Amino acid sequence: MTVAPKREDYDVVVIGAGPAGLAAAATSAEAGLSTLLLDENVGPGGQVFRAISSTPVTDRNQLGADYWVGADLVRSLRASSAEVIHRATVWSLDRNLDIAVSVGGASAFVKAKRMILATGALERPFPIPGWTLPGVMTAGAAQTMLKSSALVPDGRTVIAGQGPLLWLLAAQILRLGGRIDRILDTTERGNYFAALPHALAFVTSPYFAKGLSMMREVKAKVQVVSGITELSASGDGQLASVSYVAGGKRETIPADLLLLHQGVVPNVNLAMSAGIEHRWDDLQLCWSPVLDASGNSSVAGIAIAGDGAGIGGANAAVVRGRIAARAAVEALVPAAAAKLAPMATLRSELAKAERGRVFLDTLFRPSPQFRIPTGDTIVCRCEEVTAKDVLDSVAIGATGPNQLKAYRRTGMGPCQGRLCGLTVTELMAQARNKTPQEIGYYRLRAPVKPITLAELAAVPKSGADVKAVVRG
Ligand SMILES: Cc1cc2nc3c(=O)[nH]c(=O)nc-3n(C[C@H](O)[C@H](O)[C@H](O)COP(=O)(O)OP(=O)(O)OC[C@H]3O[C@@H](n4cnc5c(N)ncnc54)[C@H](O)[C@@H]3O)c2cc1C
């Protein structure tokens, strides 16, 4: 049964039912504002709390206590008056706060007085030779299968990369009885020294003890090779082996499954397509929206909360959601804000939740060779464009990602640059001896998610729309 929004306009529309969106929607509904929460997944939870209402993994120790925090957030949301629609993919958002959402293959249009984008993070591309082979996937995809279906690897499995999620997934796979043959840790040795000045904030944050015990749990059961400087996957039409270099020595091991992960980055597509200003963040090596302390963006009426505002993790996402919602309530119905937690309290909670982040960003800074590929390594998976193709285009005059679209169709496939955008920016910056900020990013437009032409054609048209097309 297709559920469409009950109204055409809302005080607050929240996109994304991860920790930030769940908290934001519950907060604005609690203040008595008409609130709509839209999310493309079958149920609430976003990335971190994926399948929280339906997971078959019921032994709480297996996914870990942090996961089950999501159940409380969902409970608070369901207790509120917020209207929630799942399987709802938002494919357009403009400066007038008009939203187009596809639910069950039919598009609906709603208008908001205030928007909160809580569209979260995506895994950073990891373009190594052979990363497009069947049998190679991201750690996040494997975790999605684990959380939603309790599926774990049972063949020869290698996990390669770095970052908190890699260790969390490895621990979760082992707790569910899955198989991991080797972990290849690509954390650069120099990063440990670079991160030292930020260590105090980290060791006094909740991440330290949790991270340490998780790494110990995994290292007790799996061979971990650190200081990986080269990595590639090989096989004839299917993954057969993984080759790596550590300490100057190359080794090749057979593998049926290779899980890659080198951190997460803000999911910028909807925000950028709405015209929100983004800047290159050289600490997190990604594009981050330019926001004020309450998450308000360069487009009036649109705020961004959660990892879409810059990577901060699940705890920070919840507080950022509450701050953005409180700011919306203060703007729309100031008197109703009295019912909510004071902004000063929320800000100190956010500072606590973000404690240790700089240490993590510095320690888990992915190495250039794993971000900026060479030769025949595929950069754009949708259009099968290689690093050499990109450099050849630069050699004949392509100056940035948008010109490269014309030369090579990079970023024009189903993923709309989600899997190649960062790589293209950094590759062109390196080739042209410019900064990523100077090179820029793809110009993103609606639809930001694929919809069928039939659905577009079925969109209700006003007289003005028809006239515009006919006249045009
Ligand atoms: C694959 C993956 C797995 C992760 N697993 C963990 C974990 O186990 N533990 C942990 O601490 N952190 C994990 N993280 C980090 C995670 O980013 C944060 O911890 C946290 O989930 C961020 O919360 P958020 O509310 O900002 O966004 P998310 O939780 O990412 O939620 C954003 C939601 O918005 C939806 N959405 C995006 N665009 C649209 C659209 N156009 N229309 C409709 N819906 C849309 C997404 O599908 C998603 O449901 C993971 C990140 C990724 C990418």
The ligand as an ORCA input file, in Angstrom:
! r2SCAN-3c Opt
* xyz 0 1
  C      27.217      2.105      5.501
  C      27.449      2.777      6.841
  C      27.356      2.036      8.005
  C      27.575      2.668      9.247
  N      27.485      1.902     10.387
  C      27.725      2.500     11.578
  C      27.663      1.733     12.788
  O      27.388      0.542     12.778
  N      27.936      2.383     13.961
  C      28.244      3.728     13.994
  O      28.459      4.267     15.071
  N      28.285      4.478     12.866
  C      28.049      3.886     11.672
  N      28.119      4.643     10.541
  C      28.411      6.079     10.634
  C      27.066      6.817     10.541
  O      27.233      7.756      9.548
  C      26.708      7.541     11.742
  O      27.019      6.902     12.853
  C      25.222      7.875     11.825
  O      24.443      6.852     11.277
  C      24.949      9.172     11.150
  O      23.601      9.481     11.423
  P      22.765     10.440     10.468
  O      21.419     10.575     11.101
  O      23.537     11.637     10.150
  O      22.640      9.667      9.084
  P      22.296      8.149      8.665
  O      22.237      7.256      9.790
  O      23.228      7.880      7.554
  O      20.779      8.320      8.086
  C      20.515      9.055      6.934
  C      19.240      8.476      6.338
  O      18.808      9.319      5.261
  C      18.361      8.498      4.209
  N      18.398      9.276      2.981
  C      19.496      9.799      2.362
  N      19.143     10.456      1.229
  C      17.797     10.335      1.138
  C      16.831     10.796      0.184
  N      17.197     11.517     -0.886
  N      15.530     10.480      0.385
  C      15.135      9.769      1.483
  N      16.008      9.285      2.415
  C      17.313      9.588      2.248
  C      19.371      7.350      4.241
  O      18.927      6.237      3.526
  C      19.450      7.086      5.738
  O      18.429      6.225      6.139
  C      27.884      4.046      9.294
  C      27.964      4.789      8.111
  C      27.749      4.172      6.894
  C      27.833      4.991      5.630
*
